[in-house]
Amino acid sequence: MIDEIVAWLSARLLAWIPLLLSLSVHEYAHALAASWLGDRTAESQGRLTLDPAAHADPVGTVLLPLLGVPFGWAKPVPVNPANFRGGGDGRLGMLVTAAAGPASNMAIAVACAGILAMMQLLSPDLAHGLAGRTVASTIGMNTTLAVFNLLPFPPLDGSRVVDFLCPESLRPAWAWLYARSGLGIAFLLLAMVFSGVDLVGWAASLGAGLVGLALGGDR
């Protein structure tokens, strides 16, 4: 019984630690992009850091992932577009800031693929062992985070693309939906259920493709 509990906890921690680090990098990327554009709001609140403690959400980053729920989130980084340099309404700055998060996850996935390829080159046993499997799962985790966050539903990062492109005639309706971000997520989930679109599977297949490339087809 004790051995089973230890094995369960070990498996959860091996999955949780890469998720914690990946979410932290994602939020740090948002904060860094905003800072580059002139907004120091996140920095003033201690969010311009890679320290996971600054970004962790008790439920989305800790509780649910440790219970085995296959998704998670961190605390959103505060951004004030009024502080961006160059004036304007801040929509372009928000687009750049939002895009930084998914871009950081893809960068992690590509970097991990490089690490896995090096492991395969130096020691195939290492690449196919626990360390290699952990790196491979981190690749899939980050491709999934990137793809999911690029969906054009508030409050996901992809909604900033819609916000940037939205014509003035539709802005009141978009503002109403954005203020009710829970509706956007609910619509997304319903659309996935009734359309039969396996978004998570598609994102995972992207990660699997990177893993296959890193291992040279030897999986």
C-alpha positions as CSV (number, residue, x, y, z in Angstrom):
1,M,0.0,0.0,0.0
2,I,2.7,2.4,1.0
3,D,4.7,1.5,-2.2
4,E,1.7,2.3,-4.3
5,I,1.2,5.7,-2.6
6,V,4.9,6.5,-3.1
7,A,4.7,5.5,-6.7
8,W,1.5,7.6,-7.2
9,L,3.1,10.7,-5.5
10,S,6.3,10.3,-7.5
11,A,4.4,10.1,-10.8
12,R,2.4,13.2,-9.9
13,L,5.5,15.2,-8.9
14,L,7.3,14.2,-12.1
15,A,4.4,15.6,-14.1
16,W,3.9,18.6,-11.8
17,I,7.4,20.0,-11.7
18,P,7.7,20.6,-15.5
19,L,4.2,22.1,-15.5
20,L,5.1,24.5,-12.7
21,L,8.2,25.6,-14.4
22,S,6.5,25.9,-17.8
23,L,3.6,28.0,-16.4
24,S,6.1,30.2,-14.6
25,V,8.1,30.8,-17.8
26,H,4.8,31.6,-19.6
27,E,3.8,34.3,-17.1
28,Y,7.3,35.7,-16.9
29,A,7.3,36.1,-20.7
30,H,4.1,38.2,-20.4
31,A,5.7,40.3,-17.7
32,L,9.0,40.7,-19.6
33,A,7.2,41.7,-22.8
34,A,5.1,44.3,-21.0
35,S,8.2,45.7,-19.3
36,W,10.0,46.0,-22.7
37,L,7.0,48.0,-23.9
38,G,7.1,50.4,-21.0
39,D,4.6,48.9,-18.5
40,R,6.2,48.2,-15.1
41,T,3.0,47.0,-13.4
42,A,4.0,43.3,-13.3
43,E,7.5,44.2,-12.2
44,S,6.2,46.4,-9.3
45,Q,4.1,43.5,-8.1
46,G,7.0,41.1,-8.1
47,R,5.9,39.2,-11.2
48,L,9.0,39.9,-13.4
49,T,10.6,36.8,-12.1
50,L,11.0,33.1,-12.9
51,D,10.3,32.2,-9.3
52,P,7.3,29.8,-9.4
53,A,6.0,31.0,-6.1
54,A,5.3,34.4,-7.6
55,H,3.1,32.9,-10.3
56,A,1.5,29.8,-8.8
57,D,-2.3,29.7,-8.3
58,P,-3.2,27.4,-5.4
59,V,-5.9,25.6,-7.4
60,G,-4.8,25.8,-11.0
61,T,-1.0,25.4,-10.4
62,V,-1.0,23.1,-7.4
63,L,-4.1,21.3,-6.4
64,L,-5.6,20.2,-9.7
65,P,-2.4,19.1,-11.4
66,L,-1.3,17.2,-8.3
67,L,-4.7,15.4,-8.3
68,G,-4.0,14.3,-11.8
69,V,-6.3,16.8,-13.6
70,P,-4.7,17.2,-17.1
71,F,-4.6,21.0,-17.2
72,G,-3.6,23.9,-15.1
73,W,-3.1,27.7,-15.0
74,A,-1.1,30.3,-13.1
75,K,-2.1,33.7,-11.8
76,P,-2.5,36.2,-14.7
77,V,0.1,38.9,-15.0
78,P,-1.3,42.4,-14.5
79,V,-0.7,44.6,-17.5
80,N,-1.7,48.3,-17.9
81,P,-1.7,49.2,-21.6
82,A,-1.9,52.9,-20.8
83,N,1.8,52.6,-19.8
84,F,3.0,51.3,-23.1
85,R,5.3,53.6,-25.0
86,G,4.2,55.1,-28.3
87,G,0.6,56.1,-27.3
88,G,-2.4,54.7,-29.1
89,D,-5.0,52.5,-27.5
90,G,-2.5,49.8,-26.4
91,R,-4.0,47.0,-28.5
92,L,-0.8,46.3,-30.4
93,G,1.2,46.2,-27.1
94,M,-1.4,43.9,-25.6
95,L,-1.1,41.6,-28.7
96,V,2.7,41.5,-28.3
97,T,2.5,40.9,-24.6
98,A,-0.1,38.1,-25.0
99,A,1.9,36.4,-27.8
100,A,5.0,36.2,-25.6
101,G,3.4,33.5,-23.4
102,P,2.7,30.9,-26.1
103,A,5.9,31.8,-27.8
104,S,7.8,31.0,-24.6
105,N,6.1,27.6,-24.4
106,M,7.1,26.8,-28.0
107,A,10.6,27.9,-27.2
108,I,10.7,25.5,-24.2
109,A,9.3,22.6,-26.4
110,V,12.0,23.2,-29.1
111,A,14.8,23.5,-26.5
112,C,13.6,20.3,-24.8
113,A,13.6,18.6,-28.3
114,G,17.2,19.7,-28.7
115,I,18.1,18.2,-25.2
116,L,16.3,15.0,-26.1
117,A,18.2,14.7,-29.4
118,M,21.5,15.2,-27.5
119,M,20.5,12.5,-25.0
120,Q,19.7,10.2,-27.9
121,L,23.0,10.9,-29.5
122,L,25.0,10.4,-26.3
123,S,23.1,7.6,-24.7
124,P,19.9,6.0,-26.2
125,D,19.2,4.3,-22.9
126,L,19.2,7.7,-21.2
127,A,16.8,9.1,-23.9
128,H,14.4,6.2,-23.4
129,G,14.7,6.1,-19.6
130,L,13.0,8.2,-17.0
131,A,14.9,11.4,-17.8
132,G,14.1,11.1,-21.5
133,R,10.5,10.4,-20.8
134,T,10.3,13.5,-18.5
135,V,11.8,15.7,-21.2
136,A,9.4,14.2,-23.8
137,S,6.4,14.9,-21.6
138,T,7.6,18.4,-21.1
139,I,7.6,18.9,-24.9
140,G,4.0,17.7,-25.2
141,M,3.0,19.8,-22.2
142,N,4.4,23.0,-23.7
143,T,3.0,22.4,-27.2
144,T,-0.4,21.9,-25.6
145,L,-0.1,25.1,-23.5
146,A,1.0,27.1,-26.6
147,V,-1.9,25.8,-28.8
148,F,-4.6,26.1,-26.1
149,N,-3.5,29.7,-25.2
150,L,-3.6,30.8,-28.8
151,L,-7.3,30.0,-29.1
152,P,-9.3,33.3,-29.7
153,F,-11.5,33.1,-26.6
154,P,-11.2,35.4,-23.6
155,P,-9.3,35.3,-21.3
156,L,-6.9,33.2,-23.4
157,D,-3.9,34.9,-25.1
158,G,-5.4,34.3,-28.5
159,S,-8.3,36.6,-27.6
160,R,-5.8,39.5,-27.9
161,V,-5.5,38.8,-31.6
162,V,-9.3,39.2,-32.0
163,D,-9.1,42.3,-29.9
164,F,-6.4,43.8,-32.2
165,L,-8.3,42.9,-35.4
166,C,-11.8,43.6,-34.2
167,P,-13.5,46.4,-36.2
168,E,-15.0,49.3,-34.4
169,S,-18.5,48.3,-35.3
170,L,-18.1,45.0,-33.3
171,R,-16.1,46.4,-30.4
172,P,-19.1,46.9,-28.1
173,A,-20.1,43.2,-28.5
174,W,-16.5,42.0,-28.1
175,A,-16.1,44.2,-25.0
176,W,-19.2,42.6,-23.5
177,L,-17.9,39.1,-24.2
178,Y,-14.5,39.9,-22.9
179,A,-15.9,41.3,-19.6
180,R,-17.5,37.9,-19.2
181,S,-14.5,35.7,-19.9
182,G,-16.1,32.7,-18.4
183,L,-18.6,32.6,-21.3
184,G,-15.7,32.5,-23.7
185,I,-14.2,29.4,-22.0
186,A,-17.7,27.8,-21.8
187,F,-18.3,28.4,-25.5
188,L,-14.9,26.9,-26.3
189,L,-15.6,23.8,-24.3
190,L,-19.1,23.4,-25.9
191,A,-17.7,23.9,-29.4
192,M,-15.1,21.3,-28.8
193,V,-17.6,18.8,-27.5
194,F,-20.2,19.2,-30.2
195,S,-17.8,19.6,-33.1
196,G,-15.7,16.6,-32.2
197,V,-12.5,18.6,-32.4
198,D,-9.8,17.0,-30.4
199,L,-7.7,20.1,-29.7
200,V,-5.7,18.5,-27.0
201,G,-4.9,15.5,-29.2
202,W,-3.8,17.7,-32.0
203,A,-1.5,19.7,-29.7
204,A,-0.2,16.5,-28.3
205,S,0.5,15.2,-31.8
206,L,2.6,18.3,-32.4
207,G,4.6,17.5,-29.3
208,A,4.9,13.9,-30.4
209,G,6.2,15.0,-33.8
210,L,9.0,17.0,-32.0
211,V,9.8,14.0,-29.9
212,G,10.0,11.8,-32.9
213,L,12.2,14.3,-34.7
214,A,14.5,14.5,-31.7
215,L,14.8,10.7,-31.4
216,G,15.3,10.3,-35.2
217,G,12.2,8.1,-35.5
218,D,13.4,5.7,-32.8
219,R,10.6,5.8,-30.2
